[in-house]
Amino acid sequence: MRRIGVLIGLVADDPQGQATLTALLQALQQLGWIDGRNVRIDYRWGGFNAVHLRKHATELVTLGPDVTVATGGASMEKLFQATRTIPIVFANVPDPVGSGFVESLSRPGGNTTGFLQFEYSLSGKWPELLKQIAPSVTRAAVLRDLAQSAGIGQFAVIQAMAPSQSLEVTAINASDEQEIARGIEASARFPNGGLIVTASASNIGNRKLIVALAARHKLPAVYFQRTFATDGGLVSYGADFFDQYRRAAGYVDRILKGEKPADLPVQAPTKYELIINLKTAKTLGLTVPPALLARADEVIE
């Protein structure tokens, strides 16, 4: 009986969290690893809480798993602090090199490897999308979490691309509900404004609040992940979230069969998806260009 530990940064009753776990378990089952038969899978829910994540990471390591799985940067950070020997496979981590989790993408070294949430160049697509779907927007507030190195990198790319879209961008540095609310409300006071929401655990945890604030202030907004669009956000563009966990299962399988994380390169996403919420567009009085609709992987009506 082999053993796998899974640390999930989301809350247990979050549909996205349950879908994440299901994608991972189904992929492991397809590879022949069935919970209770030839492997025991222990998982913990961090609930976007650093204290809980640290506690659960320690618990999982104490159980002595053959390999662990970290979902997102916050989970990865706590597992990485808890062990430098037990293999860790991460998924949806934005900047593993900048965060110090691996030495390089091609040669991770150490006990960790996994799958990038995105390549930084993707961030340049968000201002372009915002301008396509809302041509009147001339200012964009960029919601980021400065506690993550990825927040700085994403903003840098957005800032570099903004002039080509005739956009002026400003940063909202926020990591909790109050800061997010204050930042969005302050930016909404200026005319012709829009919103770009970058990748971070705090933004995922507060996505319903962010979407509600964008709707209240009639801000066209672009998000990094499909769950924002399915929760009522205008448009999202990013990596296929669940494909990351299916691919992570493949690395878990290889490690359980004897390969070492240090020899498995960190991989970038291979599937990206554009989701447009047409209902939200109509509420904002926006007409989505037919060419953009034709490119969409999913249109919510």
N, C-alpha and C positions, 0 to 999 in steps of 0.2 A: 504494500500500500504506500504510494507516494503521497506527498503533501504539498499543497499550494496555498499560499496566503494572498488575499486580495484586499487592498486598501482603497476604498472608494471615497472620494472627497465629498460626494453629494449626500443628501439625507435619504433615508430608506424609503420614505413615502413620495419621493420625487419620481415622476414617470420616467424622466431621463435617466435617473440612477438605476431604476429597475430594467430599463431597456439596455443600458450599458452592461449590467451583469448578465442579462439574458444573451446578449450577443457574444460575450466571452464564453459563457458556459456551453452554448450551442456549438461554437467553433471548436472548443476542446472536445466535446462529445464526438463531433465529426472526425476528429483526429484519434479517437479511440480512448480518450480519458473521461471516464464516467464517474461522477461523484458518488462515493459510497461503494463502488465496485473495485476499481483499481487505483483510485486517488481520493484523498480527502481534501475538500476545498473549504478553507476557513475564510470568511470575509467580514470586514468591519466597515461601518459607515462613519465618516468623519463629520458630515454635516457642515462643511465650510468653517469648522471651528479648529483653530490651530492647536488648542489644548487637547481636544478630543483626538485629533489626528496623531499627535505625538504619543498619546496614551495607547491608541490602537496599534500604531506602528510597533511600539515596544511589545505589546501583547502578541502580535503576529510573529515577531522575531523569536520571542521566548518559546513559541510552539515548535520551533525548529523545522520550518518548511524546507523543501528542496529548492523551491523558487517562489518568489513573490511577484505580484503584479501591482503597479501603481497607476491609478487613473488621474492624470492631470499633474500639474506642477507642484501644487501644495502637498498632495499625497506623496509624490516622489521625494520632495524635500525631507519629509519626516522619516520615510523609510531609509533614505540615504544616510540620515543622521543616526538611525538605529542600528544599521549593519553595513560593514564594508566587506563582508565575506559571503553572505547568502545572496545568490543571484537575484537581481531585480529586473523585470521587464516593465518599461513604462509605455504609456500611450497618451497622446494628446498633451505632450510637454512642449512648450513653445521654444525654449532656448536651453537645451541640455548642456551645451558647451559653455555658454555664458554663465549658467548657474553652477558650473563646476561638477556636474553629475558624470560627465564623460570627458576624456581628454580630447577626442576629436570624433567627428561623425563616422569616418571610415575605420578608425581604430579606437574603439571606446576605452580600452584598458579596463582595469578594475572589475567590479562585479555588476555593472549596469549596462543595459542597452535598451533599445526600443524604437518608438515611432514619434517623429516630430508632429506637432499639431499643425504646422504650416511652415512654409519658407517665407522669410520676411518680405520678399518681393510681392507676395499676395496682398500685403497691406496697401500697396499702391493701387489696387483695383477698387478699393472701397470709395475713395473720393470720386473716382471715375463713374462708379455706379450711382453715387448720390447725385451727381450732376446730370446723368442720363435720365434718371427717374424724376428729378425735380430741378429743371433747368434754371428756375428763378433763384435758387439758393446761391448766396455769395459768401456766406460764413458757415463754418462747420466747427462745432465743439467736438473734441475727441475725448471720449471717456476712457481713462486708463488707470491702472494701478501701479503706482511708482514703486511699490514693494517688490514687484517682479521686474527682472531685467528686461523681459520681453516688452513690457509697457513702454520703455524708453525706445527700444528698437522699432516697434510698430509706429510710434509717433514720428520718428525720424523719417521713415519711408513715406508716410502720409504727408508730412510737411514738405518733403522734396517734390512730391507729385502734385500738390495742391495748386501751385501757380499755373500749371498747364491746363487746369480745369477752372481757372479764374476763381479760385476759392481762397479765402483767408481762414486759417485754422488756429484754434486755441485749445489748450489742454485743460481737461477737468481731471485733477488728480484726486481720486476718491477710492475708498476701499470699504465703506460701510454705507448704510441706508441714508444717514443724515448728510454725509458728504456728497453722495450721489444726488440726492434731492436738491440740496443747495446749489450744486454746480449746474445741474440742468435748468433749474428755475432761473438762475442768474443769466445763463447764456440765452434763454428764451426771451429775454427782454429786448434783445436786438432784432431788427427786422431781417427777413430773408435768411433765416437761420436753419441749419440742419444739424444732424447728430451722427457721429460715427462711433460705434461701440467696439472697442478692441478686446482681444482675448485675455481673460483673467478669471480666476476662480470667483472673485467677488462679484464680477459682472454676471457670471452664470447664476450664482446664488441669489442675486437681486434682479434677475431678468424680468420678472413680472412687474416689479416696481419701475424699472427703466422703461419698459414698453408702455406702462400706464402713464408715466410722466411725458413721454414723447407724444402720446395721443392727446393728453390734456392740453399741452402747449402747441399742438399741431406742428410738430417738428418732423419733417421727413428724416428717416433714420436708416442707416445701413448697419447690419450686425454681422458678426463673424461666424455665427453658428445657426443652424436651421431651427433649433428649438425657440429662438426668439421670434422667428417668422410664424411658426405654428402657434405661438402664444399671442399673436396679434401684431407683431412687428412688421414693418413695411417690406423690407427685403434683406436677405442674408446671402452671403457668399463665403464659403469656406470648405474645408476638407469634410469628406463623409465621416461623420463622427463615429459611427458604429463600425465602419470598415477598419478603423484603427484597432479596435478590440478583437476583431476577427483575425487580423494580421498578428496582433500580440500573442494570440493563442498559438500561432505557428512557432513563434520564438520560444514560448513555454515548452512546447512539444520537443523542440530541438535540444533545449537545455536538459529536460528530463531524460533525453536519450544520450546525454553525455557531452554535448557541445558547451563551450564556455561563453559567457556574455562578452568577454573581451574580444572574442573572435567574430562576433556578429555585428555588422555595421548598423549604425542608427539609420533608419530609412525615412524618407520624406513621404508625404501622402501621394497616392496615385489617383485618387478619386476626389473631385471637387464638385460641389453642387450649388446651383443658384436657385433660391426659393423666393417667390414673389407673392405677397399677400394682396390680392387684387381688391379684396374687401376694404382693407386699410387704405389702399391707394384711393379708392372712391371716396372714403370718409374724409381724406385730406384734400380732395378735389384735384387729384393728379390723374393724368392720362398716361398710362404706361406705353411707351413706344412699342409698336408691333415687333420690331426687330429684337427688343429686349425680352418680350414675352416668348418669342420663338426660341430664344436661347435658354429659357428657364427649364430646370429639371422638374420643377413642381410649381404649379400655380394654385394658390388657395383662394377659393371664391366664396 
